[in-house]
């Protein structure tokens, strides 16, 4: 092998891009756009109500938002209760999962939900073991930087997402790389080699560009992304876990976005059940980016989709990353299922 063979291949950047502002940022952005133009992962969040090409022809869609270990446990209790009350996940034509919602949706559609529920039942009794599996306490300075930037921001602009993403890339987290995928696989049983759940869509954000990424079966195959890996990337909270590679993009939590639940992805479906931890601005949150789920629901319904919103809610002051909250979250979710099951049944009818 000659030395010349080691030189990078030159990327042709349009003259207009080189001229824009004349800065290195514009040049870097143009190079990045060209190199990643064909991976199919980036899907911008629309600024106005827009029918999603992913949702056309879908009768029933479901959107599951994020919220740390607490919300994964709440989902386990909730769907365990729903299944006992006759809920059939096979009637759902499309599930969009973010962070905790990616864990829940992927395990539900892959047929591994009962495994994950049993795992969380166990960790509810032995929270210390979960803390050893996912050590996120006692952050170091690089982690604190990412966490504090994430909570200090005031908007969901691309510049803001990139600032958080760059801090996430620079954080020295204990759970990163393949450990994130392994944790997702251990908890959910999701595939580490393929994407068997064609109805499952996960979200994440590119740490470098700030772009919203959506993974589903076709782009997963194109980029070699297994389902467990995508669920892990979607829950890679800045300064806590990850970042995680999707294809050739280092990614962070899907919740670090200007959209709270990514409801735009199901816009155009006949009906959409949307479940979030909070309304986006009250209760325990995992980012300072302002959100309003009611506005998102209004935008969704403006496309002709009939929506049903369930807000889980959290007890005052709950730490969403505290394993000691797993047991109470399981109970809260199971109790809530008894209340919501008849409403969901009517909504789906």
Secondary structure by P-SEA (a helix, b strand, c coil): cccccccccccccccccccccccaaaaaaaaaaaaaccccccccccccbbbbcccccccbbbbbbbbcaaaaaaaaaaaaaaaaaccccccccbbbbccaaaaaaaaaaacaaaaaaaaaaaaaacaaaaaaacccccccaaaaaaaaaaaacccccaaaaaaaaaaaaacccccccaaaaaaaaacccccccccccccbbbbbbcccccbbbbbcaaaaaaacccaaaaaaaaacccccccccccccccccccccccccccccccccccbbbbbbccccccccccccccccaaaaaaaaaaacbbbbbbbbccccccccccccaaaaaaaaaaaaaaacaaaaaaaac
